Each structure stands twice: as C-alpha cells, then as structure tokens.
Amino acid sequence: MQTKNKILDDISQIMNSAMGVAQGARDEAQNALRSVVDRMLADRNLVNREEFEAVRAMVQKAREENDALHARLAALEGQLRGSAAVSADERSSGPTTPSL
C-alpha cells in the first residue's frame, strides 16, 4: 500500500515485519511445546491413539471369540448331561430281576 506519507509507509512495513516475526515465534513455540509433550508421553510409556485402537480391536475380537467358545462349551455340556441322563434312565429301566 503506497501513501504520500513516508512515515506511515515505514510504520506499515515495521508492523508487517513484526507480524511475520511474531508468527515465526508462535510456530517455534508450538513446535517446542509439542516436542516437550511428545517426550513426556514417551517417557511415561503411553501409547498413541492408533496403537490404542489396534489393541482395542484385538481385545474386542478376542472377547467375541471367547463368548462364542463359552456358548459352544455350554451346548456341549448340555448334550453331555442329556446323554448321561438317558444312560441313567436306561440303567434304571433296564432288565430287572424279579423280586421274590
């Protein structure tokens, strides 16, 4: 922006330069803070979101498989009890000796 007043042009340039420097300082401060936070998290053995979600998916799959196996085991135990009950009935209704 060109004006007839040299002083206003100089002030404008100084302000633009100051804004650029302030923006650069802000970016450097953000990067420094981000690196400090990342280092602190790494020191505490915390996981990032991607790792957490991957482990969470594995746990959910394992839980579903465990539930399916539990249901299958319960069904097999029910069949075993049913066949044991039939065997007990066969023994009790099998050939009996006449009582004297």
DSSP file (Angstrom, degrees, kcal/mol; ACC not computed):
  #  RESIDUE AA STRUCTURE BP1 BP2  ACC     N-H-->O    O-->H-N    N-H-->O    O-->H-N    TCO  KAPPA ALPHA  PHI   PSI    X-CA   Y-CA   Z-CA
    1    1 A M              0   0    0      0, 0.0     2,-0.5     0, 0.0    11,-0.1   0.000 360.0 360.0 360.0 121.3    0.0    0.0    0.0
    2    2 A Q        +     0   0    0      2,-0.0     2,-0.3     7,-0.0     4,-0.1  -0.857 360.0 171.9-102.9 127.5    1.6    3.3   -1.1
    3    3 A T        -     0   0    0     -2,-0.5     6,-0.1     2,-0.2     0, 0.0  -0.804  43.5-114.8-125.2 172.3    0.7    6.5    0.5
    4    4 A K  S    S+     0   0    0     -2,-0.3     2,-0.7     1,-0.0    -1,-0.0   0.661  95.4  84.2 -80.3 -15.8    2.1   10.0    0.2
    5    5 A N     >  -     0   0    0      1,-0.2     4,-1.6     2,-0.0    -2,-0.2  -0.799  61.6-163.8 -95.4 115.6    3.3    9.9    3.8
    6    6 A K  H  > S+     0   0    0     -2,-0.7     4,-2.3     1,-0.2     5,-0.2   0.839  88.9  57.8 -64.7 -35.3    6.7    8.3    4.2
    7    7 A I  H  > S+     0   0    0      1,-0.2     4,-2.4     2,-0.2    -1,-0.2   0.914 105.9  48.3 -64.5 -43.8    6.3    7.8    8.0
    8    8 A L  H  > S+     0   0    0      2,-0.2     4,-2.3     1,-0.2    -1,-0.2   0.873 110.6  52.0 -65.5 -36.5    3.1    5.8    7.5
    9    9 A D  H  X S+     0   0    0     -4,-1.6     4,-2.3     2,-0.2    -2,-0.2   0.919 110.9  47.6 -63.9 -42.7    4.7    3.6    4.9
   10   10 A D  H  X S+     0   0    0     -4,-2.3     4,-2.4     2,-0.2    -2,-0.2   0.912 112.3  48.7 -64.7 -43.1    7.6    2.9    7.3
   11   11 A I  H  X S+     0   0    0     -4,-2.4     4,-2.6     1,-0.2    -1,-0.2   0.903 110.5  52.2 -63.4 -40.7    5.3    2.2   10.2
   12   12 A S  H  X S+     0   0    0     -4,-2.3     4,-2.4     2,-0.2    -2,-0.2   0.915 110.4  47.3 -62.0 -43.7    3.3   -0.2    7.9
   13   13 A Q  H  X S+     0   0    0     -4,-2.3     4,-2.5     2,-0.2    -2,-0.2   0.903 111.9  50.3 -64.6 -41.2    6.4   -2.0    6.9
   14   14 A I  H  X S+     0   0    0     -4,-2.4     4,-2.7     2,-0.2    -2,-0.2   0.916 110.8  49.1 -63.2 -42.8    7.6   -2.3   10.5
   15   15 A M  H  X S+     0   0    0     -4,-2.6     4,-2.4     2,-0.2    -2,-0.2   0.913 111.2  49.4 -64.3 -42.6    4.2   -3.7   11.6
   16   16 A N  H  X S+     0   0    0     -4,-2.4     4,-2.0     2,-0.2    -2,-0.2   0.915 113.1  47.0 -62.2 -42.5    4.2   -6.2    8.7
   17   17 A S  H  X S+     0   0    0     -4,-2.5     4,-2.5     1,-0.2    -2,-0.2   0.908 111.3  51.4 -64.3 -42.4    7.7   -7.3    9.7
   18   18 A A  H  X S+     0   0    0     -4,-2.7     4,-2.7     1,-0.2    -2,-0.2   0.888 108.7  51.1 -63.5 -38.7    6.7   -7.5   13.4
   19   19 A M  H  X S+     0   0    0     -4,-2.4     4,-2.5     2,-0.2    -1,-0.2   0.899 110.1  49.9 -65.3 -39.7    3.7   -9.7   12.5
   20   20 A G  H  X S+     0   0    0     -4,-2.0     4,-2.3     2,-0.2    -2,-0.2   0.915 112.5  46.7 -63.7 -43.1    5.9  -12.0   10.5
   21   21 A V  H  X S+     0   0    0     -4,-2.5     4,-2.6     2,-0.2    -2,-0.2   0.914 112.4  50.1 -65.0 -42.6    8.4  -12.3   13.4
   22   22 A A  H  X S+     0   0    0     -4,-2.7     4,-2.4     2,-0.2    -2,-0.2   0.901 110.4  50.0 -63.0 -40.6    5.5  -12.9   15.9
   23   23 A Q  H  X S+     0   0    0     -4,-2.5     4,-2.4     2,-0.2    -1,-0.2   0.919 111.5  48.6 -63.7 -43.2    4.1  -15.6   13.6
   24   24 A G  H  X S+     0   0    0     -4,-2.3     4,-2.3     2,-0.2    -2,-0.2   0.898 111.4  49.8 -62.9 -40.9    7.5  -17.3   13.4
   25   25 A A  H  X S+     0   0    0     -4,-2.6     4,-2.5     2,-0.2    -1,-0.2   0.892 110.1  51.1 -65.5 -39.1    7.9  -17.1   17.2
   26   26 A R  H  X S+     0   0    0     -4,-2.4     4,-2.5     2,-0.2    -2,-0.2   0.927 110.1  48.8 -63.9 -44.3    4.5  -18.6   17.6
   27   27 A D  H  X S+     0   0    0     -4,-2.4     4,-2.4     1,-0.2    -2,-0.2   0.912 112.2  48.5 -62.0 -42.9    5.3  -21.5   15.3
   28   28 A E  H  X S+     0   0    0     -4,-2.3     4,-2.5     1,-0.2    -1,-0.2   0.904 111.1  50.5 -64.5 -40.5    8.6  -22.2   17.1
   29   29 A A  H  X S+     0   0    0     -4,-2.5     4,-2.6     2,-0.2     5,-0.2   0.905 110.6  49.5 -64.1 -41.4    6.9  -22.1   20.5
   30   30 A Q  H  X S+     0   0    0     -4,-2.5     4,-2.7     2,-0.2    -2,-0.2   0.926 112.0  47.8 -62.7 -44.9    4.2  -24.6   19.3
   31   31 A N  H  X S+     0   0    0     -4,-2.4     4,-2.2     2,-0.2    -2,-0.2   0.900 112.9  48.5 -63.6 -40.7    6.9  -26.9   17.9
   32   32 A A  H  X S+     0   0    0     -4,-2.5     4,-2.2     2,-0.2    -2,-0.2   0.928 113.4  46.7 -65.4 -44.7    8.9  -26.7   21.1
   33   33 A L  H  X S+     0   0    0     -4,-2.6     4,-2.6     1,-0.2     5,-0.2   0.913 111.6  51.7 -63.6 -42.5    5.9  -27.4   23.2
   34   34 A R  H  X S+     0   0    0     -4,-2.7     4,-2.5     1,-0.2    -1,-0.2   0.903 110.2  48.5 -62.1 -41.2    4.8  -30.3   21.0
   35   35 A S  H  X S+     0   0    0     -4,-2.2     4,-2.3     2,-0.2    -1,-0.2   0.882 111.1  50.5 -68.1 -36.9    8.2  -31.9   21.3
   36   36 A V  H  X S+     0   0    0     -4,-2.2     4,-2.4     2,-0.2    -2,-0.2   0.930 112.6  46.4 -64.7 -44.7    8.3  -31.5   25.1
   37   37 A V  H  X S+     0   0    0     -4,-2.6     4,-2.5     2,-0.2    -2,-0.2   0.914 112.3  50.4 -64.6 -42.6    4.8  -33.1   25.4
   38   38 A D  H  X S+     0   0    0     -4,-2.5     4,-2.3     1,-0.2    -1,-0.2   0.908 111.2  49.0 -61.4 -41.7    5.8  -35.9   23.0
   39   39 A R  H  X S+     0   0    0     -4,-2.3     4,-2.3     2,-0.2    -2,-0.2   0.907 110.8  50.2 -64.5 -41.8    8.9  -36.5   25.0
   40   40 A M  H  X S+     0   0    0     -4,-2.4     4,-1.2     1,-0.2    -2,-0.2   0.911 111.7  47.9 -63.5 -41.9    6.9  -36.6   28.3
   41   41 A L  H  <>S+     0   0    0     -4,-2.5     5,-2.0     1,-0.2    -1,-0.2   0.890 111.3  50.5 -66.4 -38.5    4.4  -39.0   26.9
   42   42 A A  H ><5S+     0   0    0     -4,-2.3     3,-1.3     1,-0.2    -1,-0.2   0.884 107.6  53.8 -66.3 -38.0    7.2  -41.3   25.6
   43   43 A D  H 3<5S+     0   0    0     -4,-2.3    -1,-0.2     1,-0.3    -2,-0.2   0.792 107.7  51.1 -66.0 -27.1    8.9  -41.3   29.0
   44   44 A R  T 3<5S-     0   0    0     -4,-1.2    -1,-0.3    -3,-0.2    -2,-0.2   0.319 110.9-121.1 -94.3   8.0    5.7  -42.4   30.6
   45   45 A N  T < 5 +     0   0    0     -3,-1.3     2,-0.2     1,-0.2    -3,-0.2   0.836  55.3 159.6  56.1  37.5    5.3  -45.3   28.2
   46   46 A L      < -     0   0    0     -5,-2.0     2,-0.2     1,-0.0    -1,-0.2  -0.608  33.9-129.8 -86.1 151.6    1.9  -44.1   27.0
   47   47 A V        -     0   0    0     -2,-0.2     2,-0.1     1,-0.1    -1,-0.0  -0.641  16.7-117.5 -99.2 158.2    0.6  -45.2   23.6
   48   48 A N     >  -     0   0    0     -2,-0.2     4,-2.2     1,-0.1     5,-0.2  -0.389  35.9 -97.6 -86.8 173.9   -0.8  -43.1   20.8
   49   49 A R  H  > S+     0   0    0      1,-0.2     4,-2.7     2,-0.2     5,-0.2   0.862 120.4  54.8 -61.4 -40.3   -4.4  -43.3   19.6
   50   50 A E  H  > S+     0   0    0      1,-0.2     4,-2.0     2,-0.2    -1,-0.2   0.922 110.5  45.2 -63.1 -44.5   -3.6  -45.6   16.7
   51   51 A E  H  > S+     0   0    0      2,-0.2     4,-2.4     1,-0.2     5,-0.2   0.909 112.8  51.9 -64.8 -41.3   -1.9  -48.2   18.9
   52   52 A F  H  X S+     0   0    0     -4,-2.2     4,-2.5     1,-0.2    -2,-0.2   0.924 110.1  47.9 -60.3 -45.9   -4.7  -48.0   21.4
   53   53 A E  H  X S+     0   0    0     -4,-2.7     4,-2.1     2,-0.2    -1,-0.2   0.870 110.5  52.4 -65.1 -36.9   -7.4  -48.5   18.7
   54   54 A A  H  X S+     0   0    0     -4,-2.0     4,-1.9     2,-0.2    -2,-0.2   0.932 112.8  43.6 -64.9 -45.7   -5.5  -51.5   17.3
   55   55 A V  H  X S+     0   0    0     -4,-2.4     4,-2.5     1,-0.2    -2,-0.2   0.882 111.6  55.0 -67.0 -37.7   -5.2  -53.2   20.7
   56   56 A R  H  X S+     0   0    0     -4,-2.5     4,-2.3    -5,-0.2    -1,-0.2   0.905 107.5  49.3 -61.8 -41.7   -8.9  -52.3   21.4
   57   57 A A  H  X S+     0   0    0     -4,-2.1     4,-2.2     2,-0.2    -1,-0.2   0.893 110.9  50.4 -64.8 -40.0   -9.9  -54.1   18.2
   58   58 A M  H  X S+     0   0    0     -4,-1.9     4,-2.4     2,-0.2    -2,-0.2   0.909 111.0  48.7 -64.7 -41.1   -7.9  -57.2   19.1
   59   59 A V  H  X S+     0   0    0     -4,-2.5     4,-2.5     2,-0.2    -2,-0.2   0.907 110.4  50.9 -65.6 -41.3   -9.4  -57.3   22.6
   60   60 A Q  H  X S+     0   0    0     -4,-2.3     4,-2.2     2,-0.2    -1,-0.2   0.916 111.4  47.8 -63.1 -42.6  -12.9  -57.0   21.2
   61   61 A K  H  X S+     0   0    0     -4,-2.2     4,-2.4     1,-0.2    -2,-0.2   0.913 112.2  49.6 -64.2 -42.5  -12.3  -59.8   18.7
   62   62 A A  H  X S+     0   0    0     -4,-2.4     4,-2.5     1,-0.2    -2,-0.2   0.889 109.9  51.4 -63.7 -39.0  -10.9  -62.0   21.4
   63   63 A R  H  X S+     0   0    0     -4,-2.5     4,-2.5     2,-0.2    -1,-0.2   0.911 110.0  49.0 -64.5 -41.9  -13.9  -61.3   23.6
   64   64 A E  H  X S+     0   0    0     -4,-2.2     4,-2.3     2,-0.2    -2,-0.2   0.912 112.5  47.9 -63.9 -42.2  -16.3  -62.2   20.8
   65   65 A E  H  X S+     0   0    0     -4,-2.4     4,-2.5     2,-0.2    -2,-0.2   0.900 111.2  51.5 -64.0 -39.8  -14.3  -65.5   20.2
   66   66 A N  H  X S+     0   0    0     -4,-2.5     4,-2.4     2,-0.2    -2,-0.2   0.909 109.9  48.9 -63.3 -42.6  -14.4  -66.2   24.0
   67   67 A D  H  X S+     0   0    0     -4,-2.5     4,-2.3     2,-0.2    -1,-0.2   0.903 111.5  49.9 -63.5 -40.7  -18.1  -65.7   24.1
   68   68 A A  H  X S+     0   0    0     -4,-2.3     4,-2.2     1,-0.2    -2,-0.2   0.912 112.3  47.0 -64.9 -41.9  -18.6  -68.0   21.1
   69   69 A L  H  X S+     0   0    0     -4,-2.5     4,-2.6     2,-0.2    -1,-0.2   0.875 110.3  53.3 -67.1 -36.6  -16.4  -70.7   22.7
   70   70 A H  H  X S+     0   0    0     -4,-2.4     4,-2.3     2,-0.2    -2,-0.2   0.922 110.2  47.1 -63.6 -43.3  -18.3  -70.3   26.0
   71   71 A A  H  X S+     0   0    0     -4,-2.3     4,-2.2     2,-0.2    -2,-0.2   0.906 112.6  49.9 -64.2 -41.3  -21.6  -70.8   24.3
   72   72 A R  H  X S+     0   0    0     -4,-2.2     4,-2.4     2,-0.2    -2,-0.2   0.911 110.9  49.3 -64.0 -42.4  -20.3  -73.8   22.4
   73   73 A L  H  X S+     0   0    0     -4,-2.6     4,-2.7     1,-0.2    -2,-0.2   0.906 109.8  51.3 -63.3 -42.0  -18.9  -75.3   25.6
   74   74 A A  H  X S+     0   0    0     -4,-2.3     4,-2.2     2,-0.2    -1,-0.2   0.900 110.6  49.2 -62.7 -40.1  -22.3  -74.8   27.4
   75   75 A A  H  X S+     0   0    0     -4,-2.2     4,-2.3     2,-0.2    -2,-0.2   0.914 111.9  48.0 -65.5 -42.2  -24.0  -76.6   24.5
   76   76 A L  H  X S+     0   0    0     -4,-2.4     4,-2.4     2,-0.2    -2,-0.2   0.897 111.4  50.1 -65.8 -39.2  -21.6  -79.5   24.6
   77   77 A E  H  X S+     0   0    0     -4,-2.7     4,-2.5     2,-0.2    -1,-0.2   0.893 109.7  51.8 -64.8 -38.1  -22.0  -79.8   28.4
   78   78 A G  H  X S+     0   0    0     -4,-2.2     4,-2.3     2,-0.2    -2,-0.2   0.911 110.3  48.1 -63.9 -41.5  -25.8  -79.7   27.9
   79   79 A Q  H  X S+     0   0    0     -4,-2.3     4,-2.5     2,-0.2    -2,-0.2   0.902 111.3  51.0 -63.7 -40.1  -25.5  -82.5   25.4
   80   80 A L  H  X S+     0   0    0     -4,-2.4     4,-2.1     2,-0.2    -2,-0.2   0.902 111.0  47.4 -65.7 -40.9  -23.3  -84.5   27.7
   81   81 A R  H  X S+     0   0    0     -4,-2.5     4,-2.3     2,-0.2    -1,-0.2   0.898 111.6  52.0 -65.4 -39.3  -25.8  -84.1   30.6
   82   82 A G  H  X S+     0   0    0     -4,-2.3     4,-2.0     1,-0.2    -2,-0.2   0.915 111.7  44.9 -64.0 -42.7  -28.6  -85.1   28.3
   83   83 A S  H  X S+     0   0    0     -4,-2.5     4,-2.0     2,-0.2    -1,-0.2   0.841 112.5  52.4 -71.5 -31.2  -26.8  -88.3   27.2
   84   84 A A  H  X S+     0   0    0     -4,-2.1     4,-2.1     2,-0.2    -2,-0.2   0.870 109.0  50.2 -69.5 -36.0  -25.8  -89.0   30.8
   85   85 A A  H  X S+     0   0    0     -4,-2.3     4,-2.2     2,-0.2    -2,-0.2   0.893 110.0  50.2 -68.1 -39.0  -29.5  -88.7   31.8
   86   86 A V  H  X S+     0   0    0     -4,-2.0     4,-2.4     2,-0.2    -2,-0.2   0.906 110.3  50.3 -64.1 -41.1  -30.5  -91.1   29.0
   87   87 A S  H  X S+     0   0    0     -4,-2.0     4,-2.1     1,-0.2    -2,-0.2   0.896 110.2  49.5 -64.6 -39.4  -27.9  -93.6   30.2
   88   88 A A  H  X S+     0   0    0     -4,-2.1     4,-2.1     2,-0.2    -1,-0.2   0.892 111.2  49.8 -67.0 -38.4  -29.1  -93.3   33.8
   89   89 A D  H  X S+     0   0    0     -4,-2.2     4,-2.3     2,-0.2    -2,-0.2   0.890 109.6  51.5 -66.1 -38.6  -32.7  -93.9   32.6
   90   90 A E  H  X S+     0   0    0     -4,-2.4     4,-0.6     1,-0.2    -2,-0.2   0.898 110.3  49.2 -64.9 -39.3  -31.6  -96.9   30.5
   91   91 A R  H  < S+     0   0    0     -4,-2.1     3,-0.3     1,-0.2    -1,-0.2   0.901 114.3  44.5 -67.0 -38.9  -29.9  -98.3   33.6
   92   92 A S  H  < S+     0   0    0     -4,-2.1    -2,-0.2     1,-0.2    -1,-0.2   0.818 120.3  39.7 -77.4 -28.0  -33.0  -97.8   35.8
   93   93 A S  H  < S+     0   0    0     -4,-2.3    -1,-0.2    -5,-0.2    -2,-0.2   0.365  95.9 107.9-100.3   5.6  -35.4  -99.1   33.2
   94   94 A G  S  < S-     0   0    0     -4,-0.6    -3,-0.1    -3,-0.3     2,-0.1   0.086  88.0 -43.5 -69.0-172.5  -33.2 -101.9   32.0
   95   95 A P        -     0   0    0      0, 0.0     2,-0.3     0, 0.0    -1,-0.2  -0.325  64.3-160.5 -59.7 129.7  -33.8 -105.6   32.8
   96   96 A T        -     0   0    0     -3,-0.2    -4,-0.0    -2,-0.1    -3,-0.0  -0.805  17.7-118.6-110.8 152.1  -34.8 -106.0   36.3
   97   97 A T        -     0   0    0     -2,-0.3     2,-0.1     1,-0.1     0, 0.0  -0.744  36.1-110.1 -89.1 135.4  -34.6 -109.1   38.3
   98   98 A P        -     0   0    0      0, 0.0     2,-0.3     0, 0.0    -1,-0.1  -0.402  31.9-125.0 -65.6 138.2  -37.9 -110.3   39.6
   99   99 A S              0   0    0      1,-0.1    -3,-0.0    -2,-0.1     0, 0.0  -0.601 360.0 360.0 -83.8 146.2  -38.2 -109.9   43.3
  100  100 A L              0   0    0     -2,-0.3    -1,-0.1     0, 0.0     0, 0.0   0.414 360.0 360.0 -95.8 360.0  -39.1 -113.0   45.3
